[in-house]
Amino acid sequence: MAISSTQAVPETGAIPEHVAIIMDGNGRWATRRHLPRTAGHAKGVQAVRRVVEACGRAGVRYLTLFAFSSENWRRPADEVSLLMRLFVQALEREVDKLQDQGVRLRVVGDLSPFEPRLRELIDAAQARTAHNDRLNLSIAANYGGRWDVLQATRAMLAARPELAADPRRIEEAELASHLSMSWAPEPDLFIRTGGEQRISNFLIWQLAYTELYFTDLYWPDFGAEALEAAFEWYRTRERRFGRTSAQVRGDAPR
């Protein structure tokens, strides 16, 4: 299981090992161009392709994209329907490219409400790319951070029912091992496009010590250059994980 940033100090580098992105602003991108919001979502698929390729070139090992939140079902029915169709189309068209690029695909979230055809495509894509290790791409679909903690709690108690009688025995690592992305390190860098500055129920456990980067660019306009700007900002950050600056530099008095 990955190192917990609240239990130990993870190693860091100039390039984030794990990048998590909320791909926001598709609808507003379209509205500003007098296009239907759905056109923005279609354009956003191209941005996904650019960012996956750029992360692979840069040496990022884990990329997690928030594609559809558990709250997005509240959107207009026609928009939700289009998002589902785009998901199907992307799985049908992009898996060959992911395979060629050495990308392993995982989809995390509660997939039970999705139509059987979509779930079949997800299973097939995950199976086909399971042996790739250049980049681990996770798509969060019908995902919510609170859902994740709740399902992890239920799974933990199902696996170890004796903990319910003595909650003091529950350790952080025990619960974390049941989170939907327990196999991945915590994100080093979180990016949100579209100008909003909140995490919107995304990876709320995992983002405890993540560096948060916000940009006004709408997601369809995001690409390799914008990603590098985020990396440049990331390199200016002093990642202390609760320590002092002197401790980080290695010159703290004894």
DOVOMI-909689 format. One record per residue (C-alpha): x, z, y; residue number from 1. Coordinates in Angstrom, 3 decimals. Each point is the difference from the previous one (the first is absolute). Example, Ala and Ser with C-alpha at 12.3 -4.5 7.8 and 13.67 -1.06 7.14 Angstrom:
+----------+----------+----------+------+
!       c1 !       c3 !       c2 ! resi !
+----------+----------+----------+------+
!   12.300 !    7.800 !   -4.500 !    1 !
!    1.370 !   -0.660 !    3.440 !    2 !
+----------+----------+----------+------+
//
This chain:
+----------+----------+----------+------+
!       c1 !       c3 !       c2 ! resi !
+----------+----------+----------+------+
!    0.000 !    0.000 !    0.000 !    1 !
!    1.158 !   -0.707 !    3.564 !    2 !
!    1.659 !    2.702 !    2.107 !    3 !
!   -2.385 !    1.967 !    2.220 !    4 !
!    1.129 !    0.175 !    3.636 !    5 !
!   -1.418 !    3.526 !    0.285 !    6 !
!    1.954 !    1.228 !   -3.026 !    7 !
!    3.341 !   -1.787 !    0.473 !    8 !
!    1.745 !   -2.261 !    2.502 !    9 !
!   -0.249 !   -3.654 !   -1.098 !   10 !
!    2.831 !   -2.430 !    0.535 !   11 !
!   -0.546 !   -2.433 !    2.867 !   12 !
!    1.606 !   -3.242 !    1.110 !   13 !
!   -0.066 !   -2.596 !    2.758 !   14 !
!   -2.669 !   -1.957 !   -1.853 !   15 !
!   -3.061 !    1.969 !   -1.081 !   16 !
!   -0.392 !    0.152 !   -3.752 !   17 !
!   -3.790 !    0.173 !    0.275 !   18 !
!   -2.078 !   -1.597 !    2.755 !   19 !
!   -3.736 !    0.685 !    0.287 !   20 !
!   -2.157 !   -2.159 !    2.287 !   21 !
!   -3.530 !    0.142 !    1.363 !   22 !
!   -0.758 !   -3.660 !    0.670 !   23 !
!   -2.290 !    0.430 !    3.006 !   24 !
!   -1.334 !   -2.428 !    2.583 !   25 !
!   -1.152 !   -2.974 !   -2.074 !   26 !
!   -3.491 !    0.017 !    1.490 !   27 !
!    1.181 !    0.500 !    3.570 !   28 !
!    2.564 !   -2.778 !   -0.431 !   29 !
!   -2.862 !   -2.356 !   -0.883 !   30 !
!   -2.355 !    1.252 !    2.707 !   31 !
!    2.591 !   -0.653 !    2.706 !   32 !
!    0.151 !   -3.591 !   -1.201 !   33 !
!   -3.798 !   -0.331 !   -0.066 !   34 !
!    0.062 !   -0.216 !   -3.778 !   35 !
!   -2.062 !    1.956 !   -2.522 !   36 !
!    1.631 !    3.244 !   -1.122 !   37 !
!    0.263 !   -1.427 !   -3.483 !   38 !
!    2.504 !   -2.593 !    1.262 !   39 !
!    2.326 !    2.835 !    0.953 !   40 !
!   -0.063 !    1.435 !   -3.487 !   41 !
!    0.830 !   -3.407 !   -1.467 !   42 !
!    2.908 !   -0.338 !    2.440 !   43 !
!    1.170 !    3.486 !   -0.947 !   44 !
!    0.719 !   -1.157 !   -3.549 !   45 !
!    2.786 !   -2.194 !    1.416 !   46 !
!    1.499 !    3.047 !    1.703 !   47 !
!    0.025 !    1.819 !   -3.335 !   48 !
!    2.008 !   -2.842 !   -1.486 !   49 !
!    2.515 !    0.086 !    2.881 !   50 !
!    0.495 !    3.746 !   -0.184 !   51 !
!    0.383 !    0.064 !   -3.779 !   52 !
!    2.707 !   -2.665 !    0.246 !   53 !
!    1.736 !    1.780 !    2.901 !   54 !
!    0.002 !    3.346 !   -1.791 !   55 !
!    1.479 !   -1.623 !   -3.084 !   56 !
!    2.818 !   -1.541 !    2.054 !   57 !
!    0.697 !    3.261 !    1.856 !   58 !
!    0.363 !    2.076 !   -3.140 !   59 !
!   -3.173 !    2.088 !    0.321 !   60 !
!   -0.880 !    1.273 !   -3.471 !   61 !
!   -3.616 !    1.096 !    0.549 !   62 !
!   -2.648 !   -1.545 !    2.242 !   63 !
!   -3.501 !    1.454 !    0.164 !   64 !
!   -2.742 !   -1.840 !    1.880 !   65 !
!   -3.363 !    1.528 !    0.931 !   66 !
!   -2.374 !   -2.869 !   -0.743 !   67 !
!   -3.394 !    1.696 !   -0.282 !   68 !
!   -0.810 !    3.642 !    0.617 !   69 !
!   -2.750 !    2.024 !   -1.623 !   70 !
!   -1.630 !    0.047 !    3.446 !   71 !
!    0.079 !   -3.791 !    0.406 !   72 !
!   -3.177 !   -0.304 !   -2.067 !   73 !
!   -1.729 !    1.018 !    3.251 !   74 !
!    0.851 !   -3.381 !    1.554 !   75 !
!   -2.544 !   -2.847 !    0.184 !   76 !
!   -0.920 !   -1.261 !   -3.455 !   77 !
!    1.169 !   -3.568 !    0.688 !   78 !
!    3.422 !    1.234 !    1.090 !   79 !
!    0.371 !    2.184 !   -3.089 !   80 !
!   -1.047 !   -2.949 !   -2.173 !   81 !
!    2.620 !   -2.220 !    1.605 !   82 !
!    2.707 !    2.633 !   -0.485 !   83 !
!   -0.848 !    0.135 !   -3.686 !   84 !
!    0.170 !   -3.812 !   -0.246 !   85 !
!    3.356 !   -0.033 !    1.780 !   86 !
!    1.282 !    2.593 !   -2.425 !   87 !
!   -1.031 !   -2.190 !   -2.924 !   88 !
!    1.540 !   -3.106 !    1.583 !   89 !
!    3.255 !    1.802 !    0.769 !   90 !
!    0.307 !    1.199 !   -3.584 !   91 !
!   -0.691 !   -3.514 !   -1.286 !   92 !
!    2.435 !   -1.725 !    2.372 !   93 !
!    2.812 !    2.468 !    0.684 !   94 !
!    0.902 !    1.501 !   -3.385 !   95 !
!    2.220 !   -2.941 !   -0.936 !   96 !
!    1.952 !    0.483 !    3.234 !   97 !
!    0.324 !    3.729 !   -0.588 !   98 !
!    1.288 !   -0.680 !   -3.489 !   99 !
!    2.574 !   -2.480 !    1.306 !  100 !
!    1.161 !    2.509 !    2.629 !  101 !
!    0.393 !    2.844 !   -2.485 !  102 !
!   -2.821 !    2.029 !    1.549 !  103 !
!   -1.924 !    2.526 !   -2.061 !  104 !
!   -3.624 !    0.340 !    1.086 !  105 !
!   -2.110 !    3.114 !   -0.315 !  106 !
!   -3.463 !    0.649 !    1.420 !  107 !
!   -0.787 !    3.643 !    0.762 !  108 !
!   -3.385 !    1.509 !    0.778 !  109 !
!   -3.398 !    0.415 !   -1.595 !  110 !
!   -0.559 !   -3.426 !   -1.507 !  111 !
!   -3.254 !    0.859 !   -1.771 !  112 !
!   -2.324 !   -1.448 !    2.709 !  113 !
!    1.691 !   -3.416 !   -0.136 !  114 !
!   -1.577 !   -2.870 !   -1.893 !  115 !
!    1.276 !   -0.625 !   -3.549 !  116 !
!    1.674 !   -3.288 !    0.968 !  117 !
!    2.088 !    1.735 !    2.684 !  118 !
!    0.983 !    2.829 !   -2.337 !  119 !
!    1.026 !   -2.532 !   -2.656 !  120 !
!    2.218 !   -1.840 !    2.493 !  121 !
!    1.571 !    3.273 !    1.110 !  122 !
!    0.769 !    0.969 !   -3.599 !  123 !
!    1.448 !   -3.416 !   -0.758 !  124 !
!    2.184 !   -0.046 !    3.135 !  125 !
!    1.323 !    3.478 !   -0.685 !  126 !
!    0.790 !   -0.862 !   -3.612 !  127 !
!    1.721 !   -3.262 !    0.884 !  128 !
!    2.286 !    1.557 !    2.620 !  129 !
!    0.603 !    3.301 !   -1.808 !  130 !
!    3.646 !   -0.771 !   -0.841 !  131 !
!    1.043 !   -1.034 !    3.521 !  132 !
!    2.190 !    2.409 !    1.956 !  133 !
!    1.199 !   -1.687 !    3.189 !  134 !
!   -2.900 !    1.351 !    2.078 !  135 !
!   -2.868 !    2.291 !   -0.948 !  136 !
!   -3.081 !   -1.189 !    1.865 !  137 !
!   -3.005 !    2.310 !    0.011 !  138 !
!   -3.356 !   -1.048 !    1.406 !  139 !
!   -2.243 !    2.927 !    0.916 !  140 !
!   -3.569 !   -1.177 !   -0.618 !  141 !
!   -3.044 !    2.248 !    0.224 !  142 !
!    2.595 !    2.670 !    0.644 !  143 !
!   -0.213 !    3.184 !    2.051 !  144 !
!    2.536 !    2.788 !    0.348 !  145 !
!   -2.588 !    2.713 !   -0.558 !  146 !
!   -1.310 !   -1.855 !   -3.051 !  147 !
!    3.567 !   -0.095 !   -1.301 !  148 !
!    0.508 !    3.760 !    0.338 !  149 !
!   -3.423 !    0.676 !   -1.509 !  150 !
!    0.486 !   -2.271 !   -3.002 !  151 !
!    3.478 !    1.484 !   -0.536 !  152 !
!   -1.470 !    3.505 !    0.001 !  153 !
!   -2.627 !   -1.000 !   -2.538 !  154 !
!    2.568 !   -1.734 !   -2.197 !  155 !
!    2.334 !    3.001 !    0.166 !  156 !
!   -2.742 !    2.430 !   -1.047 !  157 !
!   -1.161 !   -2.346 !   -2.761 !  158 !
!    3.551 !   -0.122 !   -1.341 !  159 !
!    0.615 !    3.723 !    0.450 !  160 !
!   -3.334 !    1.838 !    0.127 !  161 !
!    1.726 !    3.382 !   -0.249 !  162 !
!    1.141 !   -0.405 !    3.626 !  163 !
!   -3.581 !    0.479 !    1.210 !  164 !
!    0.097 !    3.591 !   -1.221 !  165 !
!    3.313 !    0.723 !    1.752 !  166 !
!    0.398 !   -2.276 !    3.074 !  167 !
!    3.208 !    1.797 !    0.991 !  168 !
!    1.745 !   -1.918 !   -2.765 !  169 !
!   -0.711 !   -3.337 !    1.679 !  170 !
!    3.190 !   -1.478 !    1.456 !  171 !
!    0.258 !   -2.899 !    2.431 !  172 !
!    1.728 !   -2.147 !   -2.599 !  173 !
!   -2.841 !    0.568 !   -2.464 !  174 !
!   -2.598 !   -1.407 !    2.364 !  175 !
!    2.272 !   -2.742 !    1.362 !  176 !
!    0.586 !   -1.356 !   -3.491 !  177 !
!   -3.659 !   -1.051 !   -0.117 !  178 !
!   -0.113 !   -1.819 !    3.349 !  179 !
!   -0.694 !   -3.715 !   -0.228 !  180 !
!    3.557 !   -0.855 !    1.117 !  181 !
!    1.892 !    2.806 !   -1.732 !  182 !
!    2.573 !   -2.525 !   -1.233 !  183 !
!    1.054 !   -1.037 !    3.528 !  184 !
!    2.157 !    1.844 !    2.541 !  185 !
!   -1.778 !    1.209 !    3.112 !  186 !
!   -0.080 !   -2.643 !    2.755 !  187 !
!    2.948 !    0.067 !    2.373 !  188 !
!   -1.731 !   -2.165 !    2.588 !  189 !
!   -3.691 !   -0.359 !    0.785 !  190 !
!   -1.071 !   -2.981 !    2.117 !  191 !
!   -3.412 !   -0.510 !    1.559 !  192 !
!   -0.780 !   -3.215 !    1.826 !  193 !
!   -2.835 !   -0.605 !    2.449 !  194 !
!    0.728 !    2.725 !    2.567 !  195 !
!   -1.816 !    2.917 !   -1.649 !  196 !
!    2.010 !    3.195 !   -0.506 !  197 !
!   -1.382 !    1.828 !   -2.998 !  198 !
!    0.546 !   -0.039 !   -3.759 !  199 !
!   -3.688 !   -0.489 !   -0.892 !  200 !
!   -0.052 !    1.869 !   -3.305 !  201 !
!    2.975 !   -1.946 !   -1.393 !  202 !
!    2.491 !    1.790 !   -2.277 !  203 !
!   -0.671 !    3.330 !    1.716 !  204 !
!    2.026 !    1.945 !   -2.578 !  205 !
!    2.898 !   -2.442 !   -0.113 !  206 !
!    0.435 !   -0.448 !    3.778 !  207 !
!    1.072 !    3.620 !    0.593 !  208 !
!    3.475 !   -0.955 !    1.311 !  209 !
!   -0.402 !   -3.731 !    0.517 !  210 !
!    1.064 !   -1.585 !    3.299 !  211 !
!   -3.104 !   -1.439 !    1.709 !  212 !
!    0.320 !   -3.311 !    1.848 !  213 !
!   -2.858 !   -1.562 !    1.956 !  214 !
!   -0.079 !   -3.481 !    1.484 !  215 !
!   -2.569 !   -1.843 !    2.115 !  216 !
!    0.518 !   -3.188 !   -2.010 !  217 !
!   -3.014 !   -1.012 !   -2.020 !  218 !
!    0.709 !   -0.386 !   -3.696 !  219 !
!   -0.302 !   -3.827 !   -0.107 !  220 !
!    2.848 !   -0.159 !    2.564 !  221 !
!    2.282 !    2.342 !   -1.946 !  222 !
!    2.971 !   -1.501 !   -1.805 !  223 !
!    3.710 !    0.302 !   -0.730 !  224 !
!    1.013 !    0.429 !    3.660 !  225 !
!   -2.556 !    2.740 !    0.593 !  226 !
!    1.042 !    1.694 !   -3.237 !  227 !
!    3.628 !    0.010 !    1.117 !  228 !
!   -1.057 !    1.556 !    3.329 !  229 !
!   -1.628 !    2.803 !   -1.985 !  230 !
!    3.184 !    0.415 !   -2.034 !  231 !
!    2.084 !    0.161 !    3.191 !  232 !
!   -2.270 !    2.769 !    1.299 !  233 !
!    0.275 !    1.770 !   -3.353 !  234 !
!    3.788 !    0.011 !    0.239 !  235 !
!   -0.227 !    1.971 !    3.270 !  236 !
!   -1.901 !    2.829 !   -1.681 !  237 !
!    1.749 !    3.204 !   -1.044 !  238 !
!   -1.630 !    0.993 !   -3.275 !  239 !
!    0.419 !    3.776 !   -0.112 !  240 !
!   -2.555 !    1.051 !   -2.647 !  241 !
!   -0.239 !    3.453 !    1.594 !  242 !
!    3.725 !    0.373 !    0.716 !  243 !
!    1.761 !    0.163 !    3.354 !  244 !
!    1.868 !   -2.944 !    1.515 !  245 !
!    3.276 !    1.840 !   -0.580 !  246 !
!   -0.808 !    0.313 !   -3.688 !  247 !
!   -0.762 !   -3.700 !   -0.223 !  248 !
!    3.347 !   -0.801 !    1.642 !  249 !
!    1.773 !    2.427 !   -2.309 !  250 !
!    1.460 !    2.171 !    2.787 !  251 !
!   -2.397 !    2.964 !   -0.122 !  252 !
!    1.761 !    3.374 !    0.409 !  253 !
!    0.286 !    2.060 !   -3.135 !  254 !
+----------+----------+----------+------+
//
